[in-house]
Amino acid sequence: MKHLKQSLASCLFIAGIIYSSGTLFAQETNNNLSSSLSQFSGLIGGEWHIEGSYQVFEWGVGRKSVKSKGYTLIDGKSKLISEGIWVWHVGENKLKGYFTAIEMPVEFFDYTTRFEGDNMMNDLKSYNADGEEQNYFETWEFTDDDHYIWTLFALTAEGKQKVMGGKYERLNKSGKE
């Protein structure tokens, strides 16, 4: 009986440690989620315009994600051409973004995102309709509350090659947090 009580006490002690570890991990994961996604708050609200197109950002359910939609302007009318979501990937312990697009040479985008100071940095894989992968590096440099400079680099055997870039400006600020 004495051994049974000791075994039971040991099991309960171990269960307590496992539960506590899980609780601490969950708190750490929630802190990572909150701190990573909160850095998107400056993008929420309004329309971010650049040369004939714009993006809109909004919080997902419970602020556990950030949703984005991309539009092109044709004869003054908006047409949705891309949409996706950024989430804190608890299994990979990183911020991930997944996006689809139409009427582009790219069908699917896979982002791994981090923030460094006033910059958002993205390691980006794009896939065409045949599943061919292209690797990019993307930066968003926030210059003030209503502007950011976007730069896209292709990752090639020769190194980073600038592909595109421009300055986004926030318009129609309704709904800004």
N, CA, C and O of each residue as an XYZ file, in Angstrom:
708
protein
N       0.819     -1.192      0.000
C       0.000      0.000      0.000
C       0.867      1.262      0.000
O       0.552      2.261     -0.646
N       1.979      1.177      0.754
C       2.884      2.318      0.813
C       3.447      2.623     -0.579
O       3.537      3.787     -0.967
N       3.830      1.572     -1.338
C       4.367      1.763     -2.688
C       3.316      2.335     -3.624
O       3.630      3.155     -4.486
N       2.075      1.908     -3.461
C       0.987      2.415     -4.291
C       0.804      3.912     -4.066
O       0.637      4.670     -5.021
N       0.836      4.341     -2.797
C       0.685      5.762     -2.479
C       1.851      6.569     -3.049
O       1.655      7.664     -3.575
N       3.078      6.018     -2.940
C       4.242      6.717     -3.477
C       4.156      6.822     -5.001
O       4.471      7.862     -5.579
N       3.727      5.732     -5.643
C       3.588      5.743     -7.101
C       2.533      6.746     -7.538
O       2.730      7.502     -8.489
N       1.405      6.739     -6.826
C       0.330      7.674     -7.141
C       0.802      9.113     -6.945
O       0.522      9.979     -7.775
N       1.516      9.367     -5.852
C       2.029     10.708     -5.584
C       3.009     11.127     -6.679
O       2.991     12.275     -7.123
N       3.866     10.196     -7.114
C       4.825     10.492     -8.186
C       4.103     10.824     -9.480
O       4.467     11.770    -10.178
N       3.069     10.034     -9.799
C       2.298     10.282    -11.028
C       1.624     11.643    -10.983
O       1.635     12.384    -11.966
N       1.036     11.968     -9.834
C       0.375     13.267     -9.700
C       1.388     14.402     -9.801
O       1.108     15.440    -10.400
N       2.574     14.200     -9.208
C       3.621     15.209     -9.287
C       4.040     15.430    -10.742
O       4.150     16.570    -11.192
N       4.272     14.338    -11.475
C       4.666     14.430    -12.885
C       3.555     15.076    -13.705
O       3.821     15.918    -14.563
N       2.303     14.679    -13.438
C       1.173     15.281    -14.154
C       1.126     16.786    -13.902
O       0.841     17.565    -14.811
N       1.407     17.190    -12.662
C       1.433     18.613    -12.329
C       2.505     19.357    -13.097
O       2.281     20.469    -13.575
N       3.679     18.735    -13.216
C       4.770     19.355    -13.978
C       4.381     19.487    -15.445
O       4.587     20.536    -16.056
N       3.818     18.422    -16.006
C       3.406     18.455    -17.417
C       2.352     19.527    -17.635
O       2.430     20.284    -18.601
N       1.353     19.601    -16.737
C       0.301     20.606    -16.862
C       0.903     22.010    -16.775
O       0.572     22.884    -17.576
N       1.794     22.219    -15.790
C       2.411     23.537    -15.627
C       3.220     23.912    -16.850
O       3.171     25.056    -17.303
N       3.971     22.953    -17.391
C       4.762     23.222    -18.595
C       3.857     23.598    -19.748
O       4.152     24.528    -20.498
N       2.754     22.879    -19.892
C       1.801     23.173    -20.962
C       1.201     24.547    -20.801
O       1.025     25.271    -21.781
N       0.884     24.917    -19.563
C       0.319     26.234    -19.298
C       1.339     27.318    -19.629
O       0.997     28.321    -20.255
N       2.593     27.122    -19.211
C       3.626     28.102    -19.521
C       3.850     28.198    -21.019
O       4.011     29.296    -21.554
N       3.863     27.047    -21.709
C       4.035     27.061    -23.162
C       2.879     27.797    -23.820
O       3.085     28.594    -24.735
N       1.656     27.528    -23.352
C       0.483     28.197    -23.924
C       0.577     29.702    -23.707
O       0.246     30.479    -24.603
N       1.033     30.125    -22.505
C       1.175     31.551    -22.247
C       2.234     32.155    -23.158
O       2.051     33.246    -23.698
N       3.358     31.430    -23.329
C       4.411     31.928    -24.209
C       3.907     32.022    -25.639
O       4.172     33.008    -26.327
N       3.182     31.001    -26.093
C       2.642     31.005    -27.452
C       1.663     32.155    -27.626
O       1.700     32.849    -28.642
N       0.774     32.369    -26.633
C      -0.173     33.478    -26.727
C       0.556     34.815    -26.739
O       0.150     35.734    -27.451
N       1.640     34.934    -25.951
C       2.421     36.170    -25.966
C       3.059     36.382    -27.330
O       3.056     37.501    -27.843
N       3.610     35.320    -27.930
C       4.186     35.431    -29.271
C       3.122     35.842    -30.272
O       3.354     36.708    -31.116
N       1.949     35.216    -30.176
C       0.833     35.534    -31.065
C       0.468     36.997    -30.927
O       0.380     37.716    -31.922
N       0.255     37.446    -29.690
C      -0.166     38.824    -29.460
C       0.874     39.817    -29.941
O       0.540     40.789    -30.618
N       2.137     39.582    -29.597
C       3.161     40.556    -29.966
C       3.406     40.569    -31.468
O       3.633     41.636    -32.038
N       3.367     39.423    -32.117
C       3.612     39.383    -33.562
C       2.470     40.002    -34.346
O       2.698     40.848    -35.210
N       1.251     39.593    -34.058
C       0.109     40.120    -34.810
C      -0.173     41.581    -34.472
O      -0.668     42.321    -35.323
N       0.130     42.008    -33.249
C      -0.137     43.402    -32.883
C       0.663     44.367    -33.753
O       0.280     45.526    -33.910
N       1.762     43.897    -34.311
C       2.581     44.761    -35.159
C       1.897     45.086    -36.485
O       2.349     45.973    -37.210
N       0.818     44.382    -36.809
C       0.032     44.691    -38.005
C      -0.976     45.816    -37.751
O      -1.581     46.314    -38.700
N      -1.170     46.226    -36.498
C      -2.255     47.155    -36.169
C      -2.182     48.452    -36.973
O      -3.222     49.034    -37.280
N      -1.002     48.910    -37.315
C      -0.870     50.131    -38.105
C      -1.392     50.013    -39.529
O      -1.642     51.023    -40.186
N      -1.558     48.783    -40.011
C      -2.077     48.573    -41.369
C      -3.600     48.497    -41.415
O      -4.203     48.660    -42.476
N      -4.219     48.251    -40.261
C      -5.664     48.038    -40.218
C      -6.384     49.364    -40.443
O      -6.058     50.371    -39.815
N      -7.356     49.355    -41.335
C      -8.152     50.546    -41.623
C      -7.657     51.275    -42.859
O      -6.457     51.478    -43.043
N      -8.589     51.659    -43.687
C      -8.250     52.390    -44.899
C      -7.839     51.479    -46.038
O      -7.891     50.253    -45.941
N      -7.432     52.115    -47.111
C      -6.973     51.417    -48.315
C      -5.545     51.873    -48.595
O      -5.258     53.070    -48.580
N      -4.667     50.934    -48.845
C      -3.260     51.219    -49.112
C      -3.033     51.197    -50.618
O      -3.017     50.130    -51.233
N      -2.856     52.382    -51.216
C      -2.804     52.532    -52.675
C      -1.377     52.636    -53.207
O      -0.487     53.216    -52.585
N      -1.205     52.043    -54.390
C       0.016     52.169    -55.183
C      -0.380     51.990    -56.644
O      -1.014     50.992    -56.985
N      -0.031     52.911    -57.496
C      -0.179     52.829    -58.954
C      -1.232     51.845    -59.480
O      -0.878     50.770    -59.964
N      -2.493     52.193    -59.392
C      -3.560     51.397    -59.998
C      -4.004     50.171    -59.227
O      -4.726     49.329    -59.761
N      -3.584     50.063    -57.987
C      -4.039     48.942    -57.158
C      -4.027     49.371    -55.693
O      -3.469     50.410    -55.339
N      -4.647     48.558    -54.858
C      -4.622     48.842    -53.426
C      -4.878     47.569    -52.625
O      -5.360     46.560    -53.141
N      -4.529     47.662    -51.331
C      -4.734     46.564    -50.391
C      -5.555     47.055    -49.214
O      -5.519     48.230    -48.852
N      -6.302     46.119    -48.622
C      -7.087     46.387    -47.422
C      -6.723     45.318    -46.397
O      -6.609     44.139    -46.734
N      -6.540     45.737    -45.142
C      -6.194     44.815    -44.062
C      -7.250     44.906    -42.969
O      -7.742     45.991    -42.662
N      -7.595     43.767    -42.385
C      -8.538     43.755    -41.259
C      -8.188     42.603    -40.329
O      -7.556     41.622    -40.721
N      -8.623     42.757    -39.082
C      -8.412     41.693    -38.102
C      -9.308     40.508    -38.415
O     -10.439     40.669    -38.874
N      -8.789     39.323    -38.161
C      -9.590     38.111    -38.212
C     -10.243     37.888    -36.858
O     -10.085     38.696    -35.943
N     -10.966     36.803    -36.738
C     -11.701     36.485    -35.520
C     -10.754     36.443    -34.310
O      -9.699     35.811    -34.347
N     -11.163     37.130    -33.246
C     -10.388     37.146    -32.012
C      -8.998     37.746    -32.148
O      -8.145     37.540    -31.284
N      -8.763     38.485    -33.225
C      -7.443     39.061    -33.514
C      -6.354     37.986    -33.543
O      -5.201     38.239    -33.190
N      -6.742     36.791    -33.967
C      -5.774     35.703    -34.106
C      -5.241     35.611    -35.528
O      -4.475     34.704    -35.854
N      -5.648     36.549    -36.369
C      -5.165     36.586    -37.746
C      -5.351     37.994    -38.296
O      -6.084     38.812    -37.741
N      -4.669     38.244    -39.396
C      -4.849     39.484    -40.151
C      -5.185     39.072    -41.576
O      -4.434     38.343    -42.223
N      -6.337     39.558    -42.054
C      -6.782     39.237    -43.409
C      -6.418     40.391    -44.340
O      -6.455     41.560    -43.957
N      -6.068     40.032    -45.562
C      -5.689     41.036    -46.549
C      -6.352     40.721    -47.881
O      -6.476     39.561    -48.274
N      -6.773     41.768    -48.561
C      -7.321     41.635    -49.913
C      -6.617     42.640    -50.804
O      -6.376     43.782    -50.413
N      -6.290     42.191    -52.017
C      -5.646     43.054    -52.997
C      -6.580     43.305    -54.166
O      -7.224     42.385    -54.671
N      -6.647     44.551    -54.589
C      -7.539     44.950    -55.677
C      -6.739     45.652    -56.760
O      -5.733     46.303    -56.482
N      -7.196     45.513    -57.996
C      -6.691     46.321    -59.092
C      -7.818     47.266    -59.495
O      -8.995     46.936    -59.347
N      -7.460     48.428    -59.997
C      -8.446     49.411    -60.442
C      -8.497     49.399    -61.960
O      -7.491     49.644    -62.626
N      -9.683     49.111    -62.507
C      -9.889     49.094    -63.953
C     -11.025     50.055    -64.263
O     -12.161     49.846    -63.837
N     -10.709     51.110    -65.009
C     -11.699     52.141    -65.333
C     -12.406     52.646    -64.078
O     -13.621     52.844    -64.075
N     -11.636     52.850    -63.017
C     -12.177     53.373    -61.773
C     -12.928     52.370    -60.917
O     -13.426     52.728    -59.850
N     -13.021     51.124    -61.357
C     -13.726     50.090    -60.590
C     -12.724     49.121    -59.976
O     -11.722     48.762    -60.594
N     -13.016     48.707    -58.747
C     -12.146     47.775    -58.028
C     -12.450     46.339    -58.412
O     -13.610     45.943    -58.524
N     -11.384     45.560    -58.615
C     -11.541     44.134    -58.885
C     -10.623     43.365    -57.933
O      -9.415     43.596    -57.906
N     -11.205     42.449    -57.154
C     -10.440     41.622    -56.224
C      -9.549     40.662    -57.011
O     -10.036     39.904    -57.850
N      -8.231     40.698    -56.736
C      -7.302     39.812    -57.451
C      -6.453     38.945    -56.519
O      -5.799     38.007    -56.973
N      -6.460     39.253    -55.220
C      -5.723     38.405    -54.281
C      -6.326     38.536    -52.893
O      -6.901     39.562    -52.530
N      -6.176     37.464    -52.134
C      -6.603     37.515    -50.739
C      -5.832     36.472    -49.957
O      -5.360     35.470    -50.494
N      -5.724     36.744    -48.670
C      -4.993     35.814    -47.837
C      -5.065     36.190    -46.378
O      -5.840     37.055    -45.970
N      -4.235     35.517    -45.601
C      -4.296     35.661    -44.156
C      -2.915     35.437    -43.554
O      -2.165     34.569    -44.001
N      -2.591     36.224    -42.541
C      -1.407     35.983    -41.715
C      -1.881     35.427    -40.385
O      -2.868     35.905    -39.825
N      -1.191     34.430    -39.882
C      -1.511     33.811    -38.595
C      -0.210     33.487    -37.862
O       0.851     33.359    -38.473
N      -0.316     33.355    -36.534
C       0.811     32.838    -35.765
C       0.711     31.323    -35.840
O      -0.239     30.737    -35.322
N       1.686     30.684    -36.480
C       1.694     29.224    -36.648
C       2.282     28.624    -35.373
O       3.495     28.662    -35.165
N       1.419     28.072    -34.525
C       1.874     27.577    -33.223
C       2.802     26.377    -33.355
O       3.655     26.168    -32.492
N       2.659     25.588    -34.403
C       3.535     24.439    -34.602
C       4.934     24.836    -35.033
O       5.910     24.199    -34.638
N       5.041     25.887    -35.843
C       6.344     26.351    -36.329
C       6.891     27.513    -35.511
O       8.040     27.916    -35.686
N       6.054     28.056    -34.606
C       6.430     29.174    -33.753
C       6.920     30.372    -34.580
O       7.940     30.987    -34.273
N       6.158     30.680    -35.639
C       6.484     31.827    -36.486
C       5.225     32.377    -37.134
O       4.182     31.724    -37.184
N       5.356     33.580    -37.621
C       4.265     34.261    -38.301
C       4.248     33.819    -39.757
O       5.247     33.961    -40.463
N       3.110     33.281    -40.212
C       2.986     32.751    -41.574
C       1.854     33.466    -42.303
O       0.866     33.872    -41.691
N       2.007     33.612    -43.598
C       0.969     34.182    -44.443
C       0.731     33.279    -45.637
O       1.673     32.753    -46.230
N      -0.544     33.104    -45.986
C      -0.924     32.265    -47.123
C      -1.900     33.056    -47.986
O      -2.931     33.522    -47.502
N      -1.568     33.205    -49.270
C      -2.349     34.051    -50.162
C      -2.555     33.374    -51.508
O      -1.701     32.626    -51.985
N      -3.707     33.652    -52.111
C      -3.999     33.185    -53.465
C      -4.215     34.404    -54.351
O      -4.514     35.497    -53.870
N      -4.059     34.195    -55.662
C      -4.208     35.300    -56.607
C      -4.790     34.789    -57.915
O      -4.674     33.612    -58.256
N      -5.421     35.712    -58.639
C      -5.910     35.418    -59.987
C      -5.314     36.442    -60.944
O      -4.852     37.506    -60.534
N      -5.336     36.098    -62.223
C      -4.871     36.997    -63.281
C      -3.451     37.509    -63.048
O      -3.116     38.644    -63.386
N      -2.629     36.643    -62.462
C      -1.210     36.914    -62.243
C      -0.448     35.652    -62.630
O      -1.033     34.572    -62.706
N       0.844     35.781    -62.871
C       1.623     34.572    -63.144
C       1.785     33.695    -61.897
O       2.236     32.553    -61.992
N       1.420     34.227    -60.744
C       1.537     33.500    -59.477
C       0.148     33.132    -58.985
O      -0.776     33.944    -59.046
N       0.001     31.892    -58.493
C      -1.292     31.419    -57.979
C      -1.337     31.388    -56.454
O      -2.389     31.601    -55.851
N      -0.169     31.118    -55.829
C      -0.132     30.925    -54.381
C       1.146     31.533    -53.817
O       2.228     31.387    -54.386
N       0.996     32.224    -52.676
C       2.127     32.820    -51.973
C       2.213     32.221    -50.572
O       1.195     32.054    -49.900
N       3.421     31.902    -50.137
C       3.683     31.370    -48.797
C       4.695     32.302    -48.132
O       5.867     32.332    -48.507
N       4.224     33.067    -47.135
C       5.051     34.050    -46.443
C       5.529     33.516    -45.098
O       4.794     32.821    -44.398
N       6.762     33.847    -44.746
C       7.248     33.755    -43.373
C       7.662     35.176    -43.022
O       8.560     35.742    -43.645
N       6.999     35.750    -42.016
C       7.092     37.182    -41.743
C       7.701     37.443    -40.375
O       7.461     36.708    -39.417
N       8.496     38.506    -40.303
C       9.013     38.980    -39.021
C       9.091     40.507    -39.089
O       9.150     41.090    -40.172
N       9.091     41.132    -37.933
C       9.205     42.582    -37.849
C      10.545     42.932    -37.218
O      10.956     42.334    -36.224
N      11.216     43.909    -37.814
C      12.482     44.421    -37.290
C      12.389     45.934    -37.281
O      12.459     46.572    -38.332
N      12.232     46.507    -36.104
C      12.071     47.954    -36.001
C      10.842     48.408    -36.764
O       9.741     47.912    -36.522
N      11.021     49.356    -37.695
C       9.917     49.876    -38.506
C       9.762     49.122    -39.824
O       9.148     49.631    -40.762
N      10.302     47.938    -39.898
C      10.256     47.168    -41.140
C       9.562     45.826    -40.941
O       9.710     45.174    -39.908
N       8.806     45.434    -41.953
C       8.269     44.080    -42.022
C       9.101     43.353    -43.071
O       9.255     43.829    -44.195
N       9.630     42.204    -42.693
C      10.495     41.419    -43.569
C       9.785     40.111    -43.889
O       9.253     39.451    -42.996
N       9.779     39.739    -45.163
C       9.086     38.523    -45.595
C      10.000     37.636    -46.422
O      10.557     38.067    -47.432
N      10.147     36.402    -45.985
C      10.712     35.367    -46.842
C       9.510     34.799    -47.563
O       8.544     34.373    -46.931
N       9.565     34.790    -48.870
C       8.370     34.537    -49.666
C       8.640     33.489    -50.731
O       9.620     33.566    -51.471
N       7.752     32.514    -50.792
C       7.783     31.528    -51.870
C       6.518     31.729    -52.685
O       5.420     31.822    -52.136
N       6.682     31.794    -54.005
C       5.507     31.890    -54.871
C       5.462     30.648    -55.747
O       6.487     30.045    -56.066
N       4.242     30.284    -56.125
C       4.038     29.094    -56.950
C       3.129     29.453    -58.117
O       2.104     30.110    -57.936
N       3.510     29.018    -59.322
C       2.642     29.232    -60.477
C       1.674     28.057    -60.611
O       1.672     27.155    -59.774
N       0.860     28.066    -61.652
C      -0.170     27.032    -61.839
C       0.425     25.636    -61.989
O      -0.244     24.646    -61.695
N       1.674     25.543    -62.443
C       2.337     24.243    -62.601
C       3.063     23.806    -61.333
O       3.692     22.749    -61.310
N       2.977     24.617    -60.277
C       3.633     24.276    -59.021
C       5.101     24.662    -58.959
O       5.802     24.294    -58.017
N       5.570     25.402    -59.957
C       6.966     25.834    -59.947
C       7.153     26.925    -58.897
O       6.366     27.866    -58.803
N       8.204     26.774    -58.122
C       8.473     27.660    -56.993
C       9.504     28.719    -57.362
O      10.475     28.444    -58.066
N       9.272     29.937    -56.870
C      10.247     31.026    -56.984
C      10.397     31.627    -55.594
O       9.402     31.854    -54.907
N      11.631     31.887    -55.175
C      11.898     32.448    -53.851
C      12.184     33.941    -53.946
O      12.890     34.409    -54.839
N      11.612     34.670    -52.996
C      11.762     36.118    -52.937
C      12.049     36.549    -51.510
O      11.868     35.791    -50.557
N      12.502     37.789    -51.393
C      12.612     38.462    -50.108
C      11.918     39.801    -50.292
O      12.149     40.494    -51.283
N      11.069     40.167    -49.339
C      10.249     41.368    -49.472
C      10.395     42.210    -48.218
O      10.438     41.676    -47.110
N      10.473     43.534    -48.388
C      10.508     44.441    -47.243
C       9.393     45.474    -47.360
O       9.059     45.938    -48.450
N       8.834     45.816    -46.218
C       7.882     46.918    -46.106
C       8.487     47.860    -45.067
O       8.546     47.522    -43.885
N       8.930     49.020    -45.492
C       9.522     49.998    -44.585
C       8.477     51.069    -44.274
O       8.090     51.847    -45.146
N       8.028     51.098    -43.022
C       6.987     52.045    -42.611
C       7.641     53.390    -42.318
O       8.415     53.526    -41.371
N       7.317     54.387    -43.152
C       7.932     55.704    -43.012
C       7.116     56.637    -42.120
O       7.677     57.541    -41.502
N       5.810     56.432    -42.045
C       4.924     57.138    -41.118
C       3.619     56.346    -41.057
O       3.532     55.254    -41.618
N       2.599     56.891    -40.377
C       1.343     56.153    -40.180
C       0.596     55.856    -41.473
O      -0.230     54.945    -41.512
N       0.874     56.608    -42.529
C       0.098     56.473    -43.761
C       0.923     56.128    -44.999
O       0.423     56.234    -46.119
N       2.174     55.718    -44.817
C       3.033     55.382    -45.958
C       3.971     54.233    -45.604
O       4.465     54.131    -44.481
N       4.201     53.378    -46.587
C       5.299     52.421    -46.464
C       5.918     52.176    -47.829
O       5.251     52.244    -48.861
N       7.207     51.890    -47.805
C       7.951     51.595    -49.032
C       8.073     50.083    -49.142
O       8.580     49.413    -48.242
N       7.597     49.566    -50.264
C       7.590     48.129    -50.528
C       8.671     47.802    -51.548
O       8.777     48.461    -52.583
N       9.478     46.776    -51.252
C      10.512     46.336    -52.187
C      10.504     44.815    -52.251
O      10.478     44.135    -51.225
N      10.527     44.295    -53.473
C      10.537     42.850    -53.706
C      11.829     42.476    -54.420
O      12.180     43.059    -55.446
N      12.534     41.488    -53.857
C      13.774     40.983    -54.430
C      13.602     39.516    -54.797
O      13.085     38.734    -54.000
N      14.029     39.140    -55.991
C      14.107     37.721    -56.355
C      15.410     37.184    -55.777
O      16.437     37.862    -55.811
N      15.367     35.978    -55.251
C      16.578     35.331    -54.753
C      17.104     34.432    -55.863
O      16.493     33.420    -56.206
N      18.239     34.817    -56.413
C      18.808     34.105    -57.559
C      20.200     33.586    -57.202
O      20.714     33.859    -56.117
N      20.794     32.850    -58.110
C      22.159     32.351    -57.908
C      23.143     33.515    -57.747
O      24.177     33.370    -57.095
N      22.822     34.665    -58.339
C      23.674     35.854    -58.235
C      23.398     36.656    -56.967
O      24.097     37.632    -56.695
N      22.401     36.265    -56.195
C      22.031     36.989    -54.982
C      20.667     37.639    -55.130
O      19.863     37.240    -55.973
N      20.413     38.651    -54.294
C      19.136     39.366    -54.348
C      19.108     40.292    -55.554
O      20.030     41.078    -55.774
N      18.035     40.187    -56.330
C      17.838     41.055    -57.489
C      16.512     41.796    -57.303
O      15.457     41.169    -57.204
N      16.569     43.130    -57.256
C      15.332     43.899    -57.093
C      14.427     43.668    -58.297
O      14.843     43.821    -59.446
N      13.174     43.296    -58.009
C      12.193     43.012    -59.057
C      11.209     44.165    -59.195
O      10.938     44.626    -60.304
N      10.678     44.628    -58.078
C       9.698     45.718    -58.082
C       9.738     46.448    -56.754
O      10.381     46.020    -55.795
N       9.032     47.559    -56.734
C       8.918     48.314    -55.501
C       8.085     49.556    -55.726
O       7.724     49.888    -56.855
N       7.790     50.228    -54.651
C       7.022     51.456    -54.733
C       6.606     51.916    -53.357
O       6.910     51.276    -52.350
N       5.905     53.038    -53.328
C       5.461     53.617    -52.064
C       3.948     53.519    -51.962
O       3.222     54.036    -52.811
N       3.482     52.851    -50.915
C       2.050     52.750    -50.635
C       1.616     53.931    -49.780
O       2.351     54.390    -48.905
N       0.401     54.417    -50.054
C      -0.193     55.499    -49.274
C      -1.586     55.088    -48.829
O      -2.381     54.570    -49.614
N      -1.870     55.332    -47.536
C      -3.198     55.014    -47.014
C      -4.179     56.115    -47.391
O      -3.934     57.297    -47.151
N      -5.315     55.695    -47.999
C      -6.415     56.594    -48.335
C      -7.685     56.043    -47.701
O      -7.710     54.900    -47.244
N      -8.739     56.855    -47.673
C     -10.041     56.413    -47.146
C      -9.874     55.755    -45.780
O     -10.132     54.563    -45.618
N      -9.445     56.533    -44.815
C      -9.053     56.009    -43.511
C     -10.181     55.503    -42.632
O      -9.917     55.136    -41.487
N     -11.396     55.462    -43.088
C     -12.487     55.017    -42.216
C     -12.178     53.639    -41.656
O     -11.663     52.769    -42.358
N     -12.497     53.455    -40.390
C     -12.272     52.160    -39.754
C     -10.867     51.990    -39.212
O     -10.533     50.917    -38.709
N     -10.023     53.032    -39.302
C      -8.659     52.903    -38.776
C      -8.706     52.776    -37.263
O      -9.469     53.469    -36.589
N      -7.875     51.878    -36.741
C      -7.817     51.698    -35.287
C      -6.815     52.639    -34.685
O      -6.621     52.639    -33.469
